[in-house]
Amino acid sequence: MALLLRTLARQGTCLSRPQFGVFYRHAVPMGTTAKEEMNKFWAKNNKLNRPMSPHITIYQWSVPMMMSITHRGTGVGLSGGILAFALLALVLPGNYPYYLDLIHSLSIGPALLGLAKFGIAFPLSYHTLNGIRHLFWDSGKGFTLPEVYRSGYVVIVLSILTSIAAIAYM
C-alpha cells in the first residue's frame, strides 16, 4: 500500500480529495513563479536586442494580409453604416422620400453620385465574396499558397465587377 501511495504521489495525483472514487490529477508544481519566468523572458529579449513585440511594420505586405485587413475593415464599416442609418431613421424627422428629394436637390454630379454608389456597393460585395471564400476555407479547401492568392484575386476582380454592375443597374 505504501508503494502504491508513493507511486501516485510521484505522478502528481492528489490523494487528499478523492471524489466519486476517482483521484484528481494535478500538474507538476512549477519550479519558478510566473513573475520569475516573465523576468527571464524579458532579460533574454533585451540581451538579444529583440523588438518588444512584433509590429506591423516588420512584416512584408502580401495580398492575403491586405485582404484580411480589408475584410475586417469592410465588416466594421458595414456594421457602423447600418447602425448609423438605423439610428438616423429613428431620430430624424420626416420620411424616406423627403431625404431622397433632399439629396436630389443638391444637384450632385453623376461622377460623384457613381463614386458614392461604388463606396456602398464595393464593401458589401467584397465582404460577401470574401466571406464565401472563408466558407470554402472552413471546409478545408484552398489552403495552398497558389490557391490562396488565386482565390484572393478572384474575389477582388468579382467585387469590382459586381460593384460596377450594381451601379449600372441603379
N, C-alpha and C positions, 0 to 999 in steps of 0.2 A: 504494500500500500504506500509506503514511504517513497519507493522508487517511482510509482505512478504519479504521486503528488509533485515530486521534483521534476519529472518529465513535463508535466502540464505547466508548472511554473516557468520552466525554461522556454516553453513555446509561447508564453505570453498569455496564458489562459487565466482569467480572473476566477479564483476559487471562492471569493467571498460573496458573490452574488449569483448563485445558481437560481435560475427561474425556469419553471416547467421542465426540470430535469436536464437542462442544457446549460453548459458553461459559456459565459461571454468571452469572446476573444478580443484582445486589445492589441493595438500596435505596440511595437517595442518602444520603450521610452527613449526620447531623444537625448543625446549626449550634451547638446547645447540648447540654449534658448533661441527663440526666433530673432530676438534683438541681436544676439551674437552672430547668427548666420547672416543677418542683413548687414551688419558692420563688416563682416568678412567679404561679402559680395561687393560692397561699395569700395572697400580698400583695394580689392583686386581690380575693379574697373578704373579707379584712379591711378593705380600703378601702371596699368596697360594703356592709359590715356584714351580710354574709350569714351564715346559720347554718352551723355546722361541717359538718353533714350532714343530709339530710332525716330528720326524726324522725316517728314515727307520730302524734304529737300535732298536726302541721301539716296532716294530710290530713283531708278531710271524709269521714266514715264513710259507706259505702254497702253495699247488700245484697251485691253481688259481692265486695266486700272482706271482709265478715264471713263469707261462705260459704267463701272461700278459706282464711281463718284457721281456721274450724271444720273444714273438710275435712282440713287438716294436723293439727289437734288430735285429731280422731277417729282418724286414721291412727296417730298416735303412741300414743294411748290404747289402741286395739285391739291394736296390736303389743305394748305393755307388758303388757296384760292376758293375752294369750295366753302370753307369756313367763313371767309370774308363775304362771299356772295350771300350765304345764308344769314349772317348777322345783318348785312345791309338790307336784305329783304325784310327782315323783322323790324328794323328800327327806322328806315326811311319812309317818309310819307309818299303817297302816290302808288302807282302800279307799274307793271312792266311796260305797257305801251307808252306811258308818259316818259320813261327814261330812254326808251328806244327812239322816240321822237326827239328827245334832247340830244342824243348822240348824232342823229341825222342833221339836226340844226347846226351842229358845229362845223359842217362842211369839211370834214376830214377827207383828204385826197385819197384816191384809190390805192396808191402805193403804201401809205401809212395804214390804211384800213387792212390791206392784204398782209402787211407785216404784223399787225395786231392779231389777225386771224391765225397766222402762222405761229405766233407766240403762244396761242392757246392750243392749236392742233398738234404741234410738234411734241410738246411734253406728254400729251395724252397718248399719242400713237407710239412714241418711243418707250414710255413706261409700260404700256400694254405689250408691245412686241418683245421687249427685253424681259418682261415677266414671263412670257411664253417660253422664251429661251431658258430662263431659270427653271421652269417646269420640266423641260427636257433634261436639264442637269439633275433635277431631283429624281428622275427615273434612272439615272446612272449613265446617260448617254452624252457624248460630245465633250469629253474631258481632255482629249489630246490637244496639244498646243495648236496644231494647224486647225482643228475643228473649232477651238475657242475663238481664234482670230477670224475664221471664215464666218462663223455664226454671228460674230460681232459686226463684221462688215455688212452682212445681210440685214441685220437689224437696223443699222444706220441708214442704208440705202432705202429699205422699205419704209422707215419712219419718215424720211424726206419725201418719198413718193406719195405716201398716203396723206401726208400733211398738205402737199400741193394739190392732190386730188380733192381733199376736203375743202380747200379754199376755192378751187374752181367750181365745185358743186354749189357752194353757198352763194 
